[in-house]
């Protein structure tokens, strides 16, 4: 419920509270909420999602890489934050980060060729 709140702080609490699950080696809830918050309009949400994704990557690099490959093209700022902070913390290598950036660039070029960019995704509150 919190993830779909109109209140910024409740949405932020929703994603940050998944740190408990991450610490226990369970990433599903974090990834589920991260997908919902990908197109959130607030920078503090982007940073919180990036932080939790980085924590997932510290414990399971392959899971972080799969998530980034699947979703980085639609991440407004979060993708770059996660990738750059992950490189800084040596969660993923510079080569793997370059591959993700390359995949994102190719996906954006494909979208531009295939059709105009879709309208912005709904905000969490509009998903109710």
N, C-alpha and C positions, 0 to 999 in steps of 0.2 A: 504494500500500500504506500509506503513512504517514497518509493522510487517514482511514483506517479504524482506526487504532491506538487502543488503550485509553489510551495515553500522551498526555496533553495537549500536551506539548512537541513530540511528533512530528506531531500534527495541526496545530499552529501552524506548524511548519517547512514542512509540505506547502503551506499556503496562501501563506505569506510567500515561499517559493521561486519562486512564479509572478511575482514582480517582474521577474525576468530576461525572461520572455516579454512582460510588459507593456511593458518598456523597448524591446522590439523591435517593438511594435505588434501583438502577437498576444494576444488576450484570451480565446480559447476555453478554455484550461486553467484560467485563473482563475475564469471563470464556472462551469465544470463543478465545480470543487472548492467554490466558494462555495455552489452548490446543495446539495451533499452536507452541508456544515457549517451550513446554515441553522438547524437545530434542535439544534445542539450545546448541551450543558448548561453549558458554561463561558464566563464572561464574557470571558476572554482570547481565546477563539476568536472571539467576536462582534466584538471590537475588531480583531482581525487581518483578518477577512473585510471589515469596514467599511473598513479602511485600504487593502486591495488594490482594493476596488471604487471607492474614491475615486480611487486612482491610475488606474484604467481611465477614470473620468469625466474626469480631467484631459486625457486624450488623445482620448477619444471620448465626448462628452456623450450622444449618442443611444444608444449601447450601454448606458451606465449607466441612463438613463431607461427603456429597454426592460426591463432586468433588474429595476429597482425596481417598475415597473408589474406585472410578472409575478409577483414574489416578495415584495414588501414586506408583504403581508397575513399571510404566515407567518413573517416575520422577527421573532424575539423582541425583540431590542434593536438588532440590527445595522442594520435599516432606518433607525431614527431617528438612529443615530450617523452613518451615511453621509450621510443627507440634511442633517443639521445641520452636519456638518463640510464638506460640499460647498458649502453656502450660505456658510459662513465663508470658504472658499477661492474663492468665486465660480465654482465648477465648474458649478452649475446655479442658475438664478434663483429668487428667492423664489416667484414665480408658479408655476414648474414644480414646486417642492417642495410648494407648497400643493395642486397638482393630484394629486401622488402621495399625499399624506396623505388627500385627499378620496377617491381611488380605494380606498385601504386601508380607510377607514371604511365606504364603501359595500359593499366585499367582506365585511367582518366582519359587517355588518348582514344581508347576504344569507345568509351562512353560518348566522347565528343563527336566521333565519326558516326556512330550508330544512330544517335538521336540527341536532341538538346538535353542538357542536364535537367533532371527531374526537379520539381519544386522541393523546397526544404521539407524534411521529414517533420512529422507532427511532434509537438512537444509532449513530454510525458503526461501532462494534464489533459491533452487532447485525446490521448489513447483510451481514456475511461469509457 
